[in-house]
Amino acid sequence: MTKLIECIPNFSEARRPEVIDQIVASIQSVSDVKLLDRSSDLDHNRTVLTFAGSPAGVEEAAFRAIKTASELIDLDNHTGEHPRIGATDVVPFVPLSNASMDDCIEIAKRLGQRVGSELSIPVYLYEAAATKPERTNLENIRTGQYEVLKTEIESNENRKPDFGPSKLPKAGATVIGARNPLIAFNVYLTTDDVDIAKKIAKAVRQSSGGLRYVKGLGLLVDGRAQVSMNLTNFRETPIGRVVEFIRREAQRYGVAIHHSELVGLIPQEALIDAAVWYTQLDGFDKEQILETRLYASDASSSTGKPVSFLDELASALPAPGGGSAAAYAGAMGAGLVAMVSGLTIGRKKYAEVEAEMQAVHVMAEKLRAEMTQAVEDDAASFEAVIGAFKLPKETEEQQTARTAAIQIATMNAAYVPLQSVQRSVKIMELAIKCAEHGNLNAISDAMSGFAMSRASLTAAAYNVRINIHSLPDKSAGDEYLKELADLEKKADKLEKEIRKIMKERGGI
């Protein structure tokens, strides 16, 4: 099946459309790539282009765009509200259909090396492609912007690029990486007081103690105060939650939201989640969307049967594997707990436990969503490990970088199933509440939910230990192993507890 990769390069230019036209033309000169979106902001003096295509096509189009931008944009003469260090400031690759994060990491590394050697532009790798933990975050790389980096790249060893010379040309440096889908989202306020926007941005962004997966700046754009944000995980922090947070913060200063805007594209799922949240469609199922049914029908007719997680699991591919299966089992366990609590809520016979079962239902649904996401996260973490092992090791420097990358990727591959273990214990606790107080007619389902989450814990624990055992520096995983042992002891106690309930209430 054809792999599809998305690329969303950001260019430090918006006030000269003829320059962007030439960059766009360079992208469109690659036959198997399609331009999806073009978005320019004059105050930011920044343009975001979105295109997608085959891995080879997207990689070539990105190189041509970077080359064209380096010839037409001079950072010494560039001004704008948005932080930047290069003419082509950042180039993220995002896996779409049949593509993995590993594919995007490989593209980022190849492109970075080519840009550094052929164009003499310093390149930093970030997010999933980062070679150093501190470079995972884009803001760390852009510290001080072009003006500061111009000096520090030559004198500060910590600012040495991953590829290319340690000297900035007029095109600056470029940051290249691989990441999951991101939403660039701006909220405009009913004021021109930029200090209010800065205070709200500080309150909402994760780095200042705000919402997780939110990065934010306060700016003055088109005469209005703007909270400019990147939402890096819309599933964990939905866009509706972000908007309402900003609305409440704005009210503290006597202002309101004037309007909001998207920069580039947004996943359909993010808008659906926002619509469901605002309309309070508590029982909504995404299968109720007309287009979802139509697309599913098309997929089934073209392959003869719908593609499922179990089909992927049974394939000869290394991922998804045991860690994903563990998360899938946990999601089923949480689903059964949600079912039993739902069958208890609203029944006169169980009025005394109504509030408790409502709380159980909410927590179970949250855990089900988290476990479902962990199915993908585990597969992605394994692919990142494979990518790290494929790094070059010809020189001593390459060997050191490769070892560090393997250590980071493997630690993450252990952390993802450890989170599944943590969630499994929580699901087991909820299953006990359902078995003890829930609808007696569904007690077997509560027991089954416990059993599925117990199996999830066991399988995930194997993955934690195996990944820790394969670490270059095994001692780095000691804390994970200690926590895992504590969680397993807790699970053993919970199993004894539910067996007692099973005898008392289930009669077996």
The 8 nearest C-alpha neighbors of each residue, nearest first, counted from 0:
[[1, 2, 97, 96, 3, 98, 53, 302],
 [2, 0, 3, 97, 53, 96, 98, 54],
 [1, 3, 97, 98, 53, 96, 0, 4],
 [2, 4, 53, 96, 95, 52, 98, 1],
 [3, 5, 94, 95, 51, 52, 54, 93],
 [6, 4, 51, 93, 92, 50, 94, 95],
 [5, 7, 92, 50, 91, 49, 51, 8],
 [6, 8, 49, 48, 91, 90, 47, 9],
 [9, 7, 90, 89, 48, 47, 6, 91],
 [10, 8, 47, 89, 88, 46, 87, 90],
 [11, 9, 87, 46, 12, 45, 86, 88],
 [12, 10, 45, 86, 44, 87, 88, 46],
 [11, 13, 45, 44, 10, 46, 14, 15],
 [14, 12, 44, 45, 39, 41, 46, 15],
 [13, 15, 41, 12, 16, 44, 40, 45],
 [14, 16, 17, 13, 18, 12, 19, 20],
 [17, 15, 19, 18, 20, 14, 13, 12],
 [16, 18, 20, 15, 19, 21, 22, 14],
 [19, 17, 21, 16, 20, 15, 22, 71],
 [18, 20, 22, 16, 21, 17, 23, 15],
 [21, 19, 17, 23, 18, 22, 16, 24],
 [20, 22, 24, 18, 19, 23, 25, 17],
 [23, 21, 19, 25, 64, 24, 20, 67],
 [22, 24, 20, 26, 21, 25, 19, 27],
 [25, 23, 21, 27, 26, 22, 28, 20],
 [24, 26, 22, 28, 23, 27, 64, 63],
 [27, 25, 60, 23, 24, 28, 64, 29],
 [26, 28, 24, 29, 25, 23, 32, 30],
 [27, 29, 25, 26, 24, 30, 60, 32],
 [30, 28, 27, 32, 31, 60, 26, 56],
 [29, 31, 32, 28, 27, 56, 33, 26],
 [32, 30, 56, 52, 29, 53, 33, 57],
 [33, 31, 52, 51, 30, 29, 56, 57],
 [32, 34, 50, 51, 35, 52, 31, 27],
 [35, 33, 50, 36, 49, 51, 32, 27],
 [36, 34, 50, 49, 33, 51, 37, 48],
 [35, 37, 49, 48, 34, 263, 38, 50],
 [38, 36, 48, 47, 49, 39, 263, 35],
 [37, 39, 47, 46, 263, 262, 48, 36],
 [40, 38, 46, 13, 45, 47, 41, 37],
 [41, 39, 43, 45, 44, 42, 13, 46],
 [40, 42, 44, 13, 43, 14, 39, 45],
 [43, 41, 44, 40, 220, 79, 80, 221],
 [42, 44, 80, 79, 81, 45, 40, 41],
 [45, 43, 41, 13, 79, 12, 42, 40],
 [44, 46, 11, 12, 13, 43, 40, 10],
 [47, 45, 39, 10, 13, 38, 9, 12],
 [46, 48, 9, 38, 8, 37, 39, 10],
 [49, 47, 37, 7, 36, 8, 38, 46],
 [50, 48, 7, 36, 35, 6, 34, 37],
 [49, 51, 34, 35, 33, 6, 5, 7],
 [52, 50, 5, 33, 4, 32, 6, 57],
 [53, 51, 32, 3, 57, 4, 31, 56],
 [52, 54, 56, 3, 55, 2, 57, 4],
 [53, 55, 57, 56, 4, 58, 52, 3],
 [56, 54, 58, 53, 57, 59, 52, 106],
 [55, 57, 53, 59, 58, 54, 31, 32],
 [56, 58, 60, 54, 59, 55, 52, 53],
 [57, 59, 55, 61, 56, 60, 54, 106],
 [58, 60, 62, 56, 61, 57, 55, 63],
 [61, 59, 26, 57, 63, 62, 58, 29],
 [60, 62, 64, 58, 59, 63, 57, 65],
 [61, 63, 65, 59, 64, 60, 66, 58],
 [62, 64, 66, 60, 61, 65, 25, 67],
 [63, 65, 61, 67, 22, 62, 66, 25],
 [66, 64, 62, 68, 63, 67, 87, 69],
 [67, 65, 63, 69, 64, 68, 62, 70],
 [68, 66, 64, 70, 69, 65, 22, 63],
 [67, 69, 65, 71, 70, 66, 72, 86],
 [70, 68, 170, 66, 67, 71, 72, 86],
 [69, 71, 67, 68, 72, 66, 170, 73],
 [70, 72, 68, 69, 67, 18, 73, 170],
 [73, 71, 86, 68, 69, 70, 170, 74],
 [72, 74, 169, 75, 170, 76, 77, 71],
 [73, 75, 77, 76, 169, 170, 72, 171],
 [76, 74, 73, 77, 169, 146, 170, 145],
 [77, 75, 74, 73, 78, 72, 169, 79],
 [76, 78, 74, 75, 73, 79, 11, 12],
 [79, 77, 76, 44, 80, 74, 43, 75],
 [78, 80, 43, 44, 81, 42, 77, 45],
 [79, 81, 43, 42, 82, 218, 44, 78],
 [80, 82, 43, 79, 83, 45, 44, 42],
 [83, 81, 144, 80, 141, 84, 79, 145],
 [84, 82, 144, 85, 88, 145, 81, 141],
 [85, 83, 145, 144, 172, 171, 88, 141],
 [86, 84, 171, 88, 172, 87, 173, 170],
 [85, 87, 170, 11, 88, 10, 72, 68],
 [88, 86, 10, 85, 173, 65, 89, 9],
 [89, 87, 85, 173, 86, 9, 10, 84],
 [88, 90, 174, 9, 8, 175, 173, 87],
 [89, 91, 8, 175, 7, 174, 176, 9],
 [92, 90, 176, 177, 175, 7, 6, 8],
 [91, 93, 6, 177, 103, 5, 176, 178],
 [92, 94, 5, 178, 179, 4, 177, 6],
 [95, 93, 4, 98, 99, 100, 5, 103],
 [94, 96, 3, 4, 98, 93, 97, 5],
 [95, 97, 3, 98, 2, 94, 4, 1],
 [98, 96, 2, 95, 3, 1, 0, 99],
 [99, 97, 94, 2, 96, 95, 3, 102],
 [100, 98, 101, 102, 94, 103, 97, 379],
 [99, 101, 103, 102, 94, 379, 104, 382],
 [100, 102, 104, 99, 382, 383, 103, 386],
 [103, 101, 99, 105, 100, 104, 106, 98],
 [102, 104, 106, 100, 101, 177, 105, 92],
 [105, 103, 101, 128, 107, 106, 177, 102],
 [104, 106, 108, 102, 103, 107, 109, 101],
 [105, 107, 103, 109, 104, 108, 110, 58],
 [108, 106, 104, 110, 176, 105, 109, 175],
 [107, 109, 111, 105, 110, 106, 112, 104],
 [110, 108, 106, 112, 111, 107, 105, 113],
 [109, 111, 113, 107, 112, 108, 106, 114],
 [112, 110, 108, 114, 113, 109, 122, 107],
 [111, 113, 115, 109, 110, 162, 114, 116],
 [114, 112, 110, 116, 115, 111, 117, 109],
 [115, 113, 118, 111, 117, 112, 116, 110],
 [163, 116, 114, 119, 120, 162, 112, 113],
 [115, 117, 113, 119, 114, 163, 118, 112],
 [116, 118, 114, 113, 119, 115, 120, 112],
 [117, 119, 114, 120, 115, 116, 66, 113],
 [120, 118, 115, 116, 163, 117, 164, 121],
 [119, 121, 115, 118, 163, 172, 114, 122],
 [122, 120, 163, 172, 164, 115, 160, 162],
 [123, 121, 173, 162, 160, 174, 111, 161],
 [122, 124, 174, 161, 160, 175, 173, 125],
 [123, 125, 129, 175, 176, 128, 174, 161],
 [126, 124, 129, 135, 176, 128, 134, 175],
 [125, 127, 135, 129, 128, 176, 178, 177],
 [128, 126, 177, 129, 178, 125, 176, 104],
 [127, 129, 104, 176, 125, 126, 177, 124],
 [130, 128, 125, 124, 135, 126, 131, 127],
 [131, 129, 404, 128, 124, 400, 132, 134],
 [130, 132, 134, 129, 133, 135, 404, 403],
 [133, 131, 134, 135, 129, 130, 407, 136],
 [132, 134, 131, 135, 136, 139, 140, 129],
 [135, 133, 136, 132, 131, 125, 129, 140],
 [134, 136, 126, 125, 129, 132, 133, 137],
 [135, 137, 134, 138, 139, 126, 133, 125],
 [136, 138, 140, 139, 135, 141, 125, 134],
 [137, 139, 141, 140, 136, 142, 134, 82],
 [140, 138, 142, 137, 141, 136, 134, 133],
 [139, 141, 137, 138, 142, 134, 136, 123],
 [142, 140, 138, 144, 139, 143, 84, 137],
 [143, 141, 139, 144, 140, 138, 148, 147],
 [142, 144, 147, 141, 148, 146, 145, 82],
 [145, 143, 84, 141, 142, 83, 146, 147],
 [146, 144, 84, 148, 147, 149, 83, 171],
 [145, 147, 149, 144, 148, 143, 150, 84],
 [148, 146, 143, 149, 145, 150, 144, 151],
 [149, 147, 151, 145, 150, 152, 146, 144],
 [148, 150, 147, 146, 167, 145, 151, 152],
 [151, 149, 148, 152, 147, 153, 154, 146],
 [150, 152, 148, 154, 155, 153, 149, 147],
 [151, 153, 158, 148, 165, 150, 159, 154],
 [154, 152, 151, 165, 150, 166, 155, 149],
 [153, 155, 151, 152, 156, 150, 158, 159],
 [156, 154, 151, 157, 158, 152, 153, 159],
 [155, 157, 159, 158, 154, 152, 153, 151],
 [158, 156, 155, 159, 152, 160, 151, 154],
 [159, 157, 152, 156, 155, 160, 151, 148],
 [158, 160, 156, 157, 152, 165, 161, 155],
 [161, 159, 123, 162, 122, 121, 158, 165],
 [160, 162, 123, 122, 124, 159, 163, 121],
 [163, 161, 122, 115, 160, 112, 121, 111],
 [115, 162, 164, 121, 119, 120, 116, 122],
 [165, 163, 166, 121, 119, 120, 162, 115],
 [166, 164, 153, 152, 159, 160, 121, 163],
 [165, 167, 164, 153, 152, 168, 149, 121],
 [166, 168, 171, 149, 172, 169, 165, 121],
 [167, 169, 170, 171, 166, 120, 172, 119],
 [170, 168, 73, 171, 74, 75, 167, 72],
 [169, 171, 69, 86, 168, 73, 85, 74],
 [172, 170, 85, 167, 169, 168, 84, 86],
 [173, 171, 85, 121, 120, 84, 122, 167],
 [172, 174, 122, 88, 85, 89, 87, 121],
 [173, 175, 89, 123, 122, 124, 90, 88],
 [176, 174, 90, 124, 91, 89, 107, 123],
 [177, 175, 125, 91, 128, 107, 124, 126],
 [176, 178, 92, 127, 91, 103, 104, 128],
 [179, 177, 93, 127, 126, 92, 91, 180],
 [178, 180, 93, 181, 94, 177, 231, 232],
 [181, 179, 93, 178, 182, 231, 232, 266],
 [182, 180, 231, 230, 179, 183, 229, 232],
 [181, 183, 230, 229, 265, 184, 231, 180],
 [184, 182, 229, 262, 228, 261, 230, 181],
 [183, 185, 261, 228, 182, 260, 229, 262],
 [186, 184, 227, 260, 259, 226, 228, 261],
 [185, 187, 259, 226, 225, 258, 227, 260],
 [188, 186, 225, 258, 257, 259, 224, 256],
 [189, 187, 256, 257, 190, 224, 255, 225],
 [190, 188, 257, 255, 254, 256, 187, 223],
 [191, 189, 188, 192, 223, 224, 254, 193],
 [190, 192, 223, 224, 222, 193, 219, 189],
 [193, 191, 194, 190, 195, 224, 196, 223],
 [192, 194, 224, 196, 195, 219, 218, 191],
 [195, 193, 197, 196, 192, 198, 217, 224],
 [196, 194, 198, 193, 197, 192, 199, 252],
 [197, 195, 217, 193, 199, 194, 198, 226],
 [196, 198, 217, 194, 200, 195, 199, 201],
 [199, 197, 195, 201, 200, 196, 194, 202],
 [200, 198, 202, 196, 201, 197, 203, 195],
 [201, 199, 197, 215, 203, 216, 202, 198],
 [200, 202, 198, 199, 203, 204, 207, 197],
 [201, 203, 199, 209, 200, 204, 198, 207],
 [204, 202, 209, 200, 210, 201, 199, 205],
 [205, 203, 209, 214, 213, 215, 206, 201],
 [204, 206, 209, 211, 210, 208, 207, 213],
 [205, 207, 204, 208, 209, 214, 201, 213],
 [208, 206, 205, 201, 209, 204, 202, 203],
 [209, 207, 205, 206, 204, 210, 202, 203],
 [208, 210, 203, 205, 204, 202, 207, 211],
 [211, 209, 205, 203, 204, 213, 212, 208],
 [210, 212, 205, 213, 236, 209, 204, 235],
 [211, 213, 231, 232, 230, 205, 210, 236],
 [214, 212, 230, 204, 205, 211, 210, 229],
 [215, 213, 204, 229, 228, 205, 230, 212],
 [214, 216, 228, 200, 204, 227, 213, 226],
 [217, 215, 227, 200, 226, 197, 218, 228],
 [216, 218, 197, 196, 226, 200, 225, 227],
 [219, 217, 225, 224, 193, 220, 216, 226],
 [218, 220, 224, 223, 193, 225, 222, 221],
 [221, 219, 223, 222, 42, 218, 225, 224],
 [222, 220, 223, 219, 42, 224, 41, 225],
 [223, 221, 220, 191, 219, 224, 190, 192],
 [224, 222, 191, 220, 221, 219, 190, 225],
 [223, 225, 219, 193, 191, 188, 196, 192],
 [224, 226, 187, 218, 186, 219, 217, 196],
 [225, 227, 217, 186, 196, 185, 216, 200],
 [226, 228, 185, 216, 215, 225, 217, 184],
 [229, 227, 215, 184, 214, 185, 183, 230],
 [228, 230, 183, 214, 182, 213, 231, 184],
 [231, 229, 213, 182, 181, 212, 232, 233],
 [230, 232, 181, 212, 229, 233, 213, 182],
 [233, 231, 234, 212, 235, 230, 236, 181],
 [232, 234, 237, 236, 235, 230, 269, 238],
 [235, 233, 232, 236, 237, 269, 272, 372],
 [234, 236, 233, 232, 237, 212, 211, 369],
 [237, 235, 233, 234, 232, 211, 212, 238],
 [238, 236, 233, 239, 240, 234, 235, 241],
 [237, 239, 241, 240, 273, 233, 242, 236],
 [240, 238, 273, 242, 241, 237, 243, 276],
 [239, 241, 243, 238, 237, 242, 244, 236],
 [240, 242, 238, 244, 239, 243, 245, 237],
 [243, 241, 239, 245, 244, 240, 246, 238],
 [244, 242, 246, 240, 245, 241, 247, 239],
 [245, 243, 241, 247, 246, 242, 240, 248],
 [244, 246, 248, 242, 243, 247, 249, 241],
 [245, 247, 243, 249, 244, 248, 242, 256],
 [248, 246, 250, 244, 249, 245, 243, 251],
 [247, 249, 245, 251, 250, 246, 199, 244],
 [250, 248, 246, 254, 251, 247, 252, 255],
 [251, 249, 253, 247, 252, 254, 248, 255],
 [250, 252, 249, 248, 253, 247, 254, 246],
 [253, 251, 250, 249, 254, 195, 248, 255],
 [252, 254, 250, 251, 249, 255, 248, 189],
 [255, 253, 249, 250, 252, 189, 190, 188],
 [256, 254, 249, 189, 188, 250, 257, 246],
 [255, 257, 188, 258, 187, 189, 246, 186],
 [256, 258, 188, 189, 187, 255, 259, 186],
 [259, 257, 187, 256, 186, 260, 188, 185],
 [258, 260, 186, 185, 187, 261, 257, 184],
 [261, 259, 185, 184, 186, 262, 258, 187],
 [262, 260, 184, 183, 263, 185, 264, 259],
 [263, 261, 183, 38, 184, 264, 260, 47],
 [262, 264, 38, 261, 36, 47, 49, 37],
 [263, 265, 262, 266, 261, 36, 182, 49],
 [264, 266, 182, 267, 263, 269, 261, 181],
 [267, 265, 268, 269, 264, 270, 180, 182],
 [268, 266, 270, 269, 271, 265, 272, 264],
 [267, 269, 271, 266, 270, 272, 265, 234],
 [270, 268, 272, 267, 271, 266, 233, 273],
 [271, 269, 273, 272, 267, 268, 274, 266],
 [270, 272, 268, 274, 273, 269, 275, 267],
 [271, 273, 275, 269, 270, 274, 276, 268],
 [274, 272, 239, 270, 276, 271, 275, 277],
 [275, 273, 271, 277, 276, 272, 278, 270],
 [276, 274, 272, 280, 278, 273, 277, 279],
 [275, 277, 273, 279, 274, 278, 272, 280],
 [276, 278, 274, 279, 275, 273, 239, 280],
 [277, 279, 275, 280, 276, 274, 273, 281],
 [280, 278, 276, 281, 277, 275, 274, 282],
 [279, 281, 275, 283, 278, 282, 276, 277],
 [280, 282, 279, 283, 275, 276, 278, 284],
 [283, 281, 280, 284, 279, 275, 285, 287],
 [282, 284, 280, 281, 285, 275, 287, 286],
 [285, 283, 286, 287, 282, 288, 281, 280],
 [286, 284, 287, 288, 283, 291, 271, 268],
 [285, 287, 284, 288, 291, 292, 289, 283],
 [288, 286, 285, 284, 289, 283, 292, 291],
 [287, 289, 291, 286, 290, 285, 292, 284],
 [288, 290, 292, 291, 287, 293, 286, 294],
 [291, 289, 293, 292, 288, 294, 295, 287],
 [292, 290, 294, 288, 293, 289, 295, 286],
 [291, 293, 295, 290, 289, 294, 296, 286],
 [292, 294, 290, 296, 291, 295, 297, 289],
 [295, 293, 297, 291, 296, 292, 290, 298],
 [296, 294, 298, 292, 297, 293, 291, 299],
 [295, 297, 293, 299, 294, 298, 292, 300],
 [296, 298, 294, 300, 295, 299, 301, 293],
 [299, 297, 295, 301, 296, 300, 294, 302],
 [300, 298, 304, 305, 296, 303, 302, 297],
 [299, 301, 297, 303, 298, 302, 296, 304],
 [300, 302, 298, 299, 303, 297, 304, 296],
 [303, 301, 299, 304, 300, 298, 305, 306],
 [302, 304, 300, 299, 301, 305, 298, 306],
 [303, 305, 299, 302, 306, 300, 298, 301],
 [306, 304, 299, 307, 298, 302, 303, 295],
 [305, 307, 310, 304, 308, 299, 311, 298],
 [308, 306, 310, 309, 305, 311, 312, 304],
 [307, 309, 311, 310, 312, 306, 319, 313],
 [308, 310, 312, 307, 311, 313, 306, 314],
 [311, 309, 307, 313, 308, 312, 306, 314],
 [312, 310, 308, 314, 309, 313, 307, 319],
 [311, 313, 309, 310, 314, 319, 308, 320],
 [312, 314, 310, 311, 309, 315, 316, 308],
 [315, 313, 311, 316, 312, 310, 317, 309],
 [314, 316, 317, 313, 312, 311, 318, 319],
 [315, 317, 314, 318, 319, 311, 312, 313],
 [318, 316, 320, 319, 315, 314, 381, 312],
 [319, 317, 320, 378, 316, 381, 312, 382],
 [318, 320, 378, 323, 312, 317, 311, 321],
 [321, 319, 318, 323, 322, 324, 317, 312],
 [320, 322, 324, 323, 325, 458, 319, 462],
 [321, 323, 325, 324, 459, 320, 377, 416],
 [322, 324, 374, 326, 325, 321, 377, 320],
 [323, 325, 327, 321, 322, 326, 328, 320],
 [326, 324, 455, 322, 328, 323, 458, 327],
 [325, 327, 329, 323, 370, 374, 328, 324],
 [328, 326, 324, 330, 329, 325, 374, 323],
 [329, 327, 331, 325, 455, 330, 326, 451],
 [328, 330, 452, 332, 326, 455, 331, 327],
 [329, 331, 367, 370, 327, 333, 332, 328],
 [332, 330, 334, 328, 329, 333, 335, 327],
 [331, 333, 448, 451, 329, 452, 335, 334],
 [334, 332, 336, 330, 367, 363, 331, 335],
 [335, 333, 331, 337, 332, 336, 330, 338],
 [334, 336, 338, 448, 332, 337, 333, 444],
 [335, 337, 333, 339, 338, 334, 430, 448],
 [338, 336, 360, 334, 340, 335, 363, 339],
 [337, 339, 335, 341, 336, 340, 334, 342],
 [340, 338, 342, 336, 341, 337, 441, 335],
 [339, 341, 343, 356, 337, 342, 338, 360],
 [340, 342, 338, 344, 339, 343, 337, 360],
 [341, 343, 339, 340, 344, 338, 438, 441],
 [342, 344, 438, 340, 341, 437, 346, 339],
 [345, 343, 341, 353, 346, 342, 340, 356],
 [344, 346, 343, 347, 353, 350, 349, 342],
 [347, 345, 348, 349, 344, 343, 350, 342],
 [348, 346, 350, 349, 345, 351, 344, 343],
 [347, 349, 346, 350, 351, 343, 438, 345],
 [350, 348, 347, 346, 351, 352, 353, 343],
 [349, 351, 353, 347, 352, 348, 346, 345],
 [352, 350, 349, 353, 354, 348, 355, 347],
 [351, 353, 355, 350, 354, 349, 356, 436],
 [352, 354, 350, 356, 355, 344, 351, 357],
 [355, 353, 357, 356, 352, 358, 351, 350],
 [354, 356, 352, 358, 357, 353, 359, 351],
 [357, 355, 359, 340, 353, 358, 354, 360],
 [356, 358, 360, 354, 359, 355, 353, 361],
 [357, 359, 355, 361, 356, 360, 362, 354],
 [360, 358, 356, 362, 357, 361, 363, 429],
 [359, 361, 337, 357, 363, 358, 362, 340],
 [362, 360, 358, 364, 363, 359, 365, 357],
 [361, 363, 365, 359, 364, 360, 366, 358],
 [364, 362, 366, 360, 333, 365, 337, 361],
 [363, 365, 367, 361, 366, 362, 360, 368],
 [364, 366, 362, 368, 363, 367, 369, 361],
 [367, 365, 369, 363, 368, 364, 370, 362],
 [366, 368, 330, 364, 333, 370, 365, 369],
 [369, 367, 371, 365, 366, 370, 364, 372],
 [370, 368, 366, 372, 371, 367, 373, 365],
 [371, 369, 373, 330, 367, 326, 372, 368],
 [370, 372, 368, 373, 369, 374, 330, 367],
 [371, 373, 369, 374, 370, 375, 368, 376],
 [374, 372, 376, 370, 375, 371, 377, 326],
 [373, 375, 323, 372, 326, 371, 376, 377],
 [376, 374, 378, 373, 377, 372, 379, 323],
 [377, 375, 373, 379, 378, 374, 380, 372],
 [376, 378, 380, 379, 323, 375, 374, 373],
 [377, 379, 319, 375, 381, 318, 376, 380],
 [380, 378, 376, 382, 377, 381, 100, 375],
 [379, 381, 412, 383, 377, 382, 378, 376],
 [382, 380, 384, 378, 383, 379, 412, 377],
 [381, 383, 385, 379, 101, 384, 380, 386],
 [382, 384, 386, 380, 381, 101, 385, 408],
 [385, 383, 387, 408, 381, 386, 382, 409],
 [386, 384, 382, 388, 383, 387, 381, 389],
 [385, 387, 383, 389, 384, 388, 101, 382],
 [386, 388, 384, 405, 389, 390, 385, 404],
 [389, 387, 385, 386, 390, 405, 384, 401],
 [388, 390, 386, 387, 385, 391, 401, 392],
 [389, 391, 387, 388, 401, 392, 386, 397],
 [392, 390, 393, 397, 389, 401, 398, 394],
 [393, 391, 398, 397, 394, 390, 401, 395],
 [392, 394, 391, 397, 395, 398, 396, 390],
 [395, 393, 397, 396, 392, 398, 391, 399],
 [394, 396, 398, 397, 399, 393, 392, 400],
 [397, 395, 399, 394, 398, 400, 392, 393],
 [398, 396, 392, 400, 394, 399, 395, 401],
 [397, 399, 392, 401, 395, 396, 400, 402],
 [398, 400, 396, 402, 397, 401, 395, 403],
 [401, 399, 397, 403, 398, 402, 404, 396],
 [400, 402, 398, 404, 403, 399, 390, 397],
 [403, 401, 405, 399, 404, 400, 398, 406],
 [402, 404, 406, 400, 401, 405, 399, 407],
 [403, 405, 401, 407, 406, 402, 387, 130],
 [406, 404, 402, 387, 408, 403, 407, 409],
 [405, 407, 403, 409, 404, 408, 470, 410],
 [408, 406, 404, 410, 405, 409, 403, 411],
 [407, 409, 384, 411, 405, 410, 406, 383],
 [410, 408, 412, 406, 411, 407, 405, 384],
 [411, 409, 413, 407, 412, 408, 406, 414],
 [410, 412, 414, 408, 413, 409, 415, 407],
 [411, 413, 409, 380, 410, 414, 415, 381],
 [414, 412, 463, 410, 411, 466, 415, 416],
 [413, 415, 411, 417, 412, 416, 410, 418],
 [414, 416, 418, 417, 413, 412, 377, 411],
 [417, 415, 419, 459, 418, 414, 413, 463],
 [418, 416, 414, 420, 419, 415, 463, 413],
 [417, 419, 421, 416, 415, 420, 422, 414],
 [418, 420, 416, 422, 417, 421, 423, 326],
 [421, 419, 456, 423, 417, 418, 422, 459],
 [422, 420, 418, 419, 424, 423, 417, 425],
 [423, 421, 425, 419, 424, 420, 418, 426],
 [422, 424, 420, 426, 452, 425, 421, 456],
 [423, 425, 427, 422, 426, 421, 490, 428],
 [424, 426, 422, 428, 423, 427, 429, 421],
 [427, 425, 423, 429, 428, 424, 333, 430],
 [426, 428, 430, 449, 424, 425, 429, 452],
 [429, 427, 425, 431, 426, 430, 424, 432],
 [428, 430, 426, 432, 431, 427, 359, 425],
 [429, 431, 427, 433, 445, 449, 432, 428],
 [432, 430, 434, 428, 433, 429, 497, 435],
 [433, 431, 429, 435, 430, 434, 436, 428],
 [434, 432, 437, 430, 436, 431, 435, 445],
 [433, 435, 431, 445, 442, 432, 437, 436],
 [434, 436, 432, 433, 431, 437, 500, 504],
 [437, 435, 433, 432, 434, 352, 438, 439],
 [436, 438, 433, 343, 434, 439, 435, 340],
 [437, 439, 343, 440, 441, 342, 442, 339],
 [440, 438, 442, 441, 437, 434, 436, 504],
 [439, 441, 438, 442, 443, 437, 444, 342],
 [442, 440, 444, 439, 443, 438, 339, 445],
 [441, 443, 445, 439, 444, 434, 440, 446],
 [444, 442, 446, 445, 441, 447, 440, 434],
 [445, 443, 447, 441, 442, 446, 448, 335],
 [444, 446, 442, 448, 434, 447, 430, 443],
 [447, 445, 443, 449, 444, 448, 450, 442],
 [448, 446, 444, 450, 449, 445, 443, 451],
 [447, 449, 332, 445, 335, 451, 446, 450],
 [448, 450, 427, 446, 452, 447, 430, 451],
 [451, 449, 447, 453, 448, 452, 454, 446],
 [452, 450, 332, 454, 448, 453, 449, 328],
 [451, 453, 329, 455, 423, 332, 449, 454],
 [454, 452, 450, 456, 455, 451, 449, 457],
 [455, 453, 451, 457, 452, 456, 450, 458],
 [454, 456, 325, 452, 329, 328, 458, 453],
 [455, 457, 420, 453, 459, 454, 458, 423],
 [458, 456, 454, 460, 455, 459, 453, 461],
 [459, 457, 455, 461, 325, 460, 456, 454],
 [458, 460, 416, 462, 456, 461, 325, 457],
 [461, 459, 463, 457, 462, 458, 456, 464],
 [462, 460, 458, 464, 459, 463, 465, 457],
 [463, 461, 459, 465, 460, 464, 466, 322],
 [462, 464, 413, 460, 466, 461, 465, 416],
 [465, 463, 467, 461, 466, 462, 468, 460],
 [464, 466, 468, 462, 467, 463, 461, 469],
 [465, 467, 469, 463, 468, 413, 464, 462],
 [466, 468, 464, 470, 469, 465, 476, 473],
 [469, 467, 465, 466, 470, 464, 473, 476],
 [468, 470, 466, 467, 465, 471, 473, 409],
 [471, 469, 473, 472, 467, 468, 406, 409],
 [472, 470, 473, 406, 469, 402, 405, 468],
 [473, 471, 470, 474, 475, 406, 476, 469],
 [474, 472, 470, 475, 476, 471, 467, 468],
 [473, 475, 476, 477, 472, 470, 467, 478],
 [476, 474, 473, 477, 472, 478, 470, 410],
 [475, 477, 479, 474, 478, 467, 473, 480],
 [478, 476, 480, 474, 479, 475, 481, 473],
 [479, 477, 481, 480, 476, 482, 475, 483],
 [478, 480, 482, 476, 477, 481, 483, 417],
 [481, 479, 483, 477, 478, 482, 484, 476],
 [482, 480, 478, 484, 483, 479, 477, 485],
 [481, 483, 485, 479, 480, 484, 478, 486],
 [482, 484, 480, 486, 481, 485, 479, 487],
 [483, 485, 487, 481, 486, 482, 480, 488],
 [486, 484, 482, 488, 483, 487, 489, 481],
 [487, 485, 489, 483, 488, 484, 490, 482],
 [486, 488, 490, 484, 489, 485, 483, 491],
 [489, 487, 491, 485, 490, 486, 484, 492],
 [488, 490, 486, 492, 487, 491, 493, 485],
 [491, 489, 487, 493, 488, 492, 494, 486],
 [490, 492, 488, 494, 489, 493, 487, 495],
 [493, 491, 489, 495, 494, 490, 496, 488],
 [494, 492, 496, 490, 495, 491, 497, 489],
 [495, 493, 491, 497, 496, 492, 490, 498],
 [494, 496, 498, 492, 493, 497, 499, 491],
 [497, 495, 493, 499, 494, 498, 492, 500],
 [496, 498, 500, 494, 499, 495, 431, 501],
 [499, 497, 501, 495, 500, 496, 494, 502],
 [498, 500, 496, 502, 497, 501, 503, 495],
 [501, 499, 497, 503, 502, 498, 504, 435],
 [500, 502, 505, 498, 499, 504, 503, 497],
 [503, 501, 506, 507, 499, 500, 505, 504],
 [504, 502, 500, 501, 506, 505, 499, 507],
 [505, 503, 501, 506, 500, 502, 435, 439],
 [506, 504, 501, 502, 507, 503, 442, 500],
 [505, 507, 502, 504, 503, 501, 500, 499],
 [506, 502, 505, 501, 503, 504, 498, 500]]
